[in-house]
Amino acid sequence: ALAHAIGPVWESNNVWLVFVLVVTWTAFPIVYAALSEALIIPLALVLIGIIFRGAAYAFRWQYGAQGRLWGTWGTVFSIASTITPFMLGTVAGAIAGGDIHVHNEVVVADIWMPWLTPFALSCGFFAVGLCAVLAATYLTVEAQNANDQELLQAFRPRAIIAGAVTALIGAIAAVLAYSESPVLWSGLTGKALPFSLGAVLIGLATAFCLLRGYYRAARVLVAAETACILVAWGVAQYPYLIIPDVTVESAASPAATLSALLIFAVLGMAILLPSLWFLFHIFKSRNPRHPQLTVAAFTQSLGPVDMSEDESQSQRQSKGESARAPPSRGHRHIPASGSTLEKTSAGPGMLSLVPGILIVGASLALAALNVEWKRRHPGR
């Protein structure tokens, strides 16, 4: 269910990431520069999480079940999937925390403290919880579509519990915002109050739908709840892009640049949105020739592991036999250590991480050199 749910849109997420970065860089260059310098560590960890998560997902589902790396890739996927939203949450908390200052286009901030405050860390935990609620709720619908009652009953309590825990973390973050981010607190309880209350009420409605088994309605509601949270945060923080020095007006590019950006953004959406619709139509539509397996059917199809098959194959190879006997009926064959399949699953998987690691490492080195140069030459 997880692979079927996120497989079609996995790579398309990178399109939105690039789109947000390009728009920020073009429309608000000082914001892009300030965040890249002051929050280089959490942003680099976000990139590392995205790289490892994508590689782990691809090689777990393509090769993991056939080799001995299923559990390893699953662990990597879980850790990376936690690091990415957590660090994005700390970045949001640092932006609203007021510890990043920009004076005359010079960024003044410690590279550690803005995203390690209690408020920023609580925002990180809140982001992880919100993603957990979204994932579990969406997967209840996927399990229902696949008629997999076992998986449905597994995700339903997870969605409810994750929602309750996330609401508690959100309350803690709100209390911390009162002292650590008064601008955000004032906005959430003032001009953004309708959206704040809307998120709470929609969250309660989502829990009700999950309890009653209205999974499709719960999916719509949890998406609306997330939208309310994001809108409430944006309205509460407006007009600041980075509290307390950078506003929308002070950071915006010239009007000619913004006009060109708007034109090309509209043209890009005219190409991107139909492409995404076509992607969903192709991969998410039901295909009777390729029915989905339930958890029970998949587990039963694997059968017990027959390790004796490796020994018999080794004996046959040592005797020079060219023919290979097929695996025993009802048994799942696990290749011996050092076999071609294991090399196929492990080698490319690890090698695919190398370019991303090198890019992130080079970015960190350049950022460190930039900070050191500015410290030695403050007037330049």
ROFIDO-714280 format. One line per field, with one value per residue (C-alpha): residue number from 0; y, z, x. Coordinates in steps of 0.5 Angstrom, whole numbers, plus 2048, in hexadecimal, padded with zeros to 3 digits. Example, Ala and Ser with C-alpha at 12.3 -4.5 7.8 and 13.67 -1.06 7.14 Angstrom:
residues 2
nr = c(0, 1)
v = c(7F7, 7FE)
w = c(810, 80E)
u = c(819, 81B)
END
This chain:
residues 380
nr = c(0, 1, 2, 3, 4, 5, 6, 7, 8, 9, 10, 11, 12, 13, 14, 15, 16, 17, 18, 19, 20, 21, 22, 23, 24, 25, 26, 27, 28, 29, 30, 31, 32, 33, 34, 35, 36, 37, 38, 39, 40, 41, 42, 43, 44, 45, 46, 47, 48, 49, 50, 51, 52, 53, 54, 55, 56, 57, 58, 59, 60, 61, 62, 63, 64, 65, 66, 67, 68, 69, 70, 71, 72, 73, 74, 75, 76, 77, 78, 79, 80, 81, 82, 83, 84, 85, 86, 87, 88, 89, 90, 91, 92, 93, 94, 95, 96, 97, 98, 99, 100, 101, 102, 103, 104, 105, 106, 107, 108, 109, 110, 111, 112, 113, 114, 115, 116, 117, 118, 119, 120, 121, 122, 123, 124, 125, 126, 127, 128, 129, 130, 131, 132, 133, 134, 135, 136, 137, 138, 139, 140, 141, 142, 143, 144, 145, 146, 147, 148, 149, 150, 151, 152, 153, 154, 155, 156, 157, 158, 159, 160, 161, 162, 163, 164, 165, 166, 167, 168, 169, 170, 171, 172, 173, 174, 175, 176, 177, 178, 179, 180, 181, 182, 183, 184, 185, 186, 187, 188, 189, 190, 191, 192, 193, 194, 195, 196, 197, 198, 199, 200, 201, 202, 203, 204, 205, 206, 207, 208, 209, 210, 211, 212, 213, 214, 215, 216, 217, 218, 219, 220, 221, 222, 223, 224, 225, 226, 227, 228, 229, 230, 231, 232, 233, 234, 235, 236, 237, 238, 239, 240, 241, 242, 243, 244, 245, 246, 247, 248, 249, 250, 251, 252, 253, 254, 255, 256, 257, 258, 259, 260, 261, 262, 263, 264, 265, 266, 267, 268, 269, 270, 271, 272, 273, 274, 275, 276, 277, 278, 279, 280, 281, 282, 283, 284, 285, 286, 287, 288, 289, 290, 291, 292, 293, 294, 295, 296, 297, 298, 299, 300, 301, 302, 303, 304, 305, 306, 307, 308, 309, 310, 311, 312, 313, 314, 315, 316, 317, 318, 319, 320, 321, 322, 323, 324, 325, 326, 327, 328, 329, 330, 331, 332, 333, 334, 335, 336, 337, 338, 339, 340, 341, 342, 343, 344, 345, 346, 347, 348, 349, 350, 351, 352, 353, 354, 355, 356, 357, 358, 359, 360, 361, 362, 363, 364, 365, 366, 367, 368, 369, 370, 371, 372, 373, 374, 375, 376, 377, 378, 379)
v = c(800, 805, 804, 804, 80B, 80E, 80B, 80F, 816, 815, 818, 81D, 820, 822, 827, 82B, 82B, 82E, 833, 835, 836, 83A, 83F, 840, 842, 846, 84A, 84A, 84A, 84C, 847, 842, 844, 845, 83E, 83B, 83E, 83E, 837, 834, 82E, 82C, 82D, 829, 823, 824, 823, 81D, 81A, 81B, 817, 811, 811, 811, 80C, 807, 807, 805, 800, 7FD, 7FC, 7FA, 7F5, 7F5, 7EF, 7EB, 7EC, 7ED, 7F4, 7F5, 7F7, 7FB, 800, 800, 803, 808, 80A, 80B, 80F, 813, 814, 817, 81B, 81F, 822, 823, 827, 82B, 82C, 82F, 834, 836, 837, 83B, 840, 842, 842, 848, 846, 847, 84F, 852, 859, 85C, 856, 853, 84C, 84C, 846, 840, 83A, 835, 839, 83B, 834, 831, 835, 832, 835, 833, 82C, 82B, 82E, 828, 823, 826, 825, 81E, 81D, 820, 81C, 816, 818, 819, 813, 80E, 812, 811, 80A, 808, 80A, 806, 800, 801, 801, 7FB, 7F7, 7F6, 7F6, 7F4, 7FA, 7FE, 7FC, 7FE, 805, 807, 807, 80A, 810, 811, 811, 815, 81A, 81A, 81B, 820, 824, 824, 826, 82C, 82E, 82E, 832, 837, 838, 839, 83D, 842, 843, 842, 844, 84A, 84C, 845, 844, 84B, 849, 843, 845, 84B, 84C, 845, 842, 840, 83B, 839, 837, 834, 82F, 82D, 82C, 828, 824, 822, 820, 81C, 818, 817, 814, 810, 80D, 80C, 809, 80F, 80E, 812, 818, 818, 818, 81F, 822, 820, 824, 82A, 82A, 82A, 830, 833, 833, 835, 83B, 83D, 83D, 841, 846, 847, 848, 84D, 852, 84E, 849, 849, 84C, 851, 855, 852, 854, 852, 859, 85A, 853, 853, 854, 85A, 85A, 858, 851, 850, 851, 84C, 847, 847, 846, 840, 83D, 83D, 83A, 835, 833, 832, 82D, 82A, 829, 825, 821, 81F, 81E, 819, 816, 814, 812, 80D, 80A, 80B, 808, 801, 7FC, 7F5, 7F2, 7F4, 7F3, 7F5, 7F0, 7F0, 7F0, 7E9, 7E6, 7E9, 7E6, 7DF, 7E0, 7E1, 7DA, 7D8, 7D9, 7D3, 7D4, 7CD, 7CF, 7D3, 7CE, 7C9, 7CE, 7CF, 7C8, 7C7, 7CD, 7CA, 7C3, 7C7, 7C7, 7CC, 7CA, 7CE, 7CA, 7CF, 7D1, 7CC, 7CD, 7D2, 7D4, 7DB, 7DB, 7DF, 7E0, 7DE, 7E3, 7E7, 7E5, 7E9, 7EB, 7ED, 7F1, 7F4, 7F7, 7F9, 7FC, 801, 803, 805, 808, 80C, 810, 812, 818, 81B, 81A, 81E, 823, 824, 824, 829, 82E, 82D, 82F, 835, 837, 837, 83A, 840, 841, 841, 846, 84B, 84A, 84C, 851, 854, 85B, 857)
w = c(800, 802, 7FB, 7F7, 7FB, 7FA, 7F4, 7EF, 7F2, 7F5, 7F0, 7EF, 7F6, 7F3, 7EE, 7F4, 7F8, 7F2, 7F0, 7F7, 7F7, 7F1, 7F3, 7F9, 7F6, 7F1, 7F4, 7FB, 7FA, 801, 804, 800, 802, 80A, 80B, 807, 80B, 812, 811, 80D, 812, 812, 80B, 809, 80E, 80A, 803, 806, 809, 802, 7FE, 803, 803, 7FC, 7FB, 801, 7FE, 7F7, 7F9, 7FE, 7FA, 7F4, 7F7, 7FE, 7FE, 7FA, 7FE, 805, 805, 806, 80E, 80D, 807, 80B, 811, 80D, 80A, 811, 813, 80D, 80D, 814, 813, 80E, 811, 817, 814, 810, 816, 81A, 814, 815, 81C, 81B, 816, 81B, 821, 820, 820, 819, 818, 811, 811, 80B, 807, 80C, 810, 817, 81A, 81E, 81A, 820, 824, 820, 81E, 825, 829, 82D, 829, 822, 825, 827, 81F, 81D, 821, 81F, 817, 818, 81C, 816, 811, 815, 815, 80E, 80C, 810, 80E, 807, 808, 80B, 804, 800, 805, 804, 7FC, 7FC, 801, 806, 80C, 810, 80E, 80F, 816, 817, 814, 817, 81E, 81C, 819, 81F, 824, 820, 81F, 827, 828, 823, 826, 82D, 829, 826, 82C, 82F, 829, 82A, 832, 830, 82A, 82F, 832, 82D, 827, 829, 822, 820, 826, 825, 81E, 820, 825, 821, 81A, 818, 81E, 819, 816, 81C, 81F, 818, 818, 81F, 81D, 817, 81B, 81F, 819, 816, 81D, 81D, 816, 817, 81D, 819, 813, 80E, 80B, 805, 809, 80E, 808, 806, 80D, 80E, 808, 80A, 811, 80E, 80A, 80F, 814, 80E, 80C, 814, 815, 80E, 810, 817, 815, 810, 80D, 810, 80C, 811, 818, 81A, 814, 80D, 80B, 804, 802, 804, 801, 7FA, 7F4, 7EF, 7EC, 7E5, 7E8, 7EB, 7E5, 7E1, 7E7, 7E7, 7DF, 7DF, 7E5, 7E2, 7DC, 7E0, 7E4, 7DD, 7DB, 7E2, 7E5, 7DF, 7DF, 7E6, 7E5, 7DF, 7E4, 7E9, 7E4, 7E1, 7E8, 7ED, 7E8, 7EA, 7E5, 7E6, 7E2, 7E8, 7EE, 7F5, 7FA, 801, 807, 809, 801, 800, 807, 805, 7FE, 801, 805, 80A, 808, 805, 807, 805, 7FD, 7FE, 800, 7FB, 7F5, 7F8, 7F8, 7F1, 7EF, 7F2, 7EE, 7E7, 7E6, 7E1, 7E3, 7E9, 7EC, 7ED, 7F5, 7F8, 7F8, 7FD, 7FF, 7FE, 7FC, 7FF, 7FB, 7FE, 801, 7FB, 7F6, 7F0, 7F2, 7F9, 7F5, 7F1, 7F7, 7FB, 7F6, 7F2, 7F8, 7FC, 7F6, 7F5, 7FB, 7FA, 7F5, 7FA, 800, 7FC, 7FA, 801, 804, 7FF, 800, 808, 806, 802, 807, 80D, 808, 807, 80E, 810, 80B, 80D, 814, 812, 80D, 810, 80C, 806)
u = c(800, 806, 809, 803, 801, 807, 80B, 807, 808, 80F, 814, 80E, 810, 816, 813, 810, 816, 81A, 814, 814, 81B, 81B, 815, 819, 81F, 81C, 817, 81A, 822, 824, 81F, 822, 829, 828, 825, 82A, 82F, 82C, 829, 82E, 82E, 827, 826, 82C, 829, 822, 826, 829, 823, 81F, 825, 825, 81E, 81D, 823, 820, 819, 81C, 820, 81C, 816, 81A, 81F, 81E, 819, 81E, 824, 826, 826, 81E, 81F, 825, 821, 81B, 81F, 823, 81C, 819, 81E, 81F, 817, 818, 81E, 81B, 814, 818, 81D, 818, 814, 81A, 81B, 814, 815, 81C, 819, 813, 818, 81B, 822, 824, 826, 827, 82A, 82C, 82C, 831, 82E, 830, 82E, 831, 831, 82F, 82A, 824, 822, 824, 81F, 81A, 815, 818, 819, 812, 810, 815, 811, 80A, 80C, 80E, 807, 803, 807, 805, 7FE, 7FE, 801, 7FD, 7F6, 7F8, 7FA, 7F3, 7F0, 7F6, 7F4, 7ED, 7EE, 7F2, 7ED, 7F2, 7EF, 7F5, 7F9, 7F3, 7F2, 7FA, 7F9, 7F3, 7F5, 7FC, 7F8, 7F4, 7FA, 7FF, 7F9, 7F9, 800, 801, 7FB, 7FF, 806, 802, 800, 807, 809, 804, 806, 80D, 80B, 808, 80F, 814, 810, 80B, 80A, 808, 804, 800, 7FE, 7FC, 7F7, 7F5, 7F5, 7F6, 7F1, 7EC, 7F1, 7F4, 7ED, 7EB, 7F1, 7EF, 7E8, 7EA, 7EF, 7E9, 7E5, 7EA, 7EB, 7E3, 7E3, 7E9, 7E5, 7DF, 7E2, 7E1, 7E8, 7E7, 7E4, 7EA, 7EF, 7EC, 7EB, 7F3, 7F5, 7F0, 7F3, 7FA, 7F8, 7F5, 7FC, 800, 7FB, 7FB, 802, 803, 7FE, 800, 807, 805, 809, 80F, 813, 818, 816, 818, 81C, 81A, 813, 80F, 810, 818, 81A, 816, 81A, 818, 812, 814, 817, 811, 80D, 811, 811, 80A, 809, 80E, 80B, 804, 807, 80A, 804, 800, 805, 806, 7FF, 7FC, 803, 801, 7FA, 7FC, 801, 7FC, 7F7, 7FC, 7FF, 7F9, 7F4, 7F1, 7F4, 7F1, 7F7, 7FB, 7F7, 7FA, 7FC, 7FA, 7FF, 7FC, 7FD, 804, 806, 803, 806, 80D, 80D, 812, 81A, 81D, 825, 827, 826, 82C, 830, 82D, 82F, 836, 837, 834, 839, 83F, 83E, 83D, 836, 833, 82C, 828, 823, 81D, 81B, 817, 80F, 80C, 813, 817, 81E, 823, 829, 830, 835, 838, 833, 832, 82B, 82E, 833, 82E, 82A, 82F, 834, 830, 82C, 832, 835, 82F, 830, 837, 836, 831, 835, 83B, 836, 834, 83B, 83D, 838, 839, 841, 83F, 83A, 840, 845, 840, 83E, 846, 847, 842, 844, 84B, 849, 843, 843, 843)
END
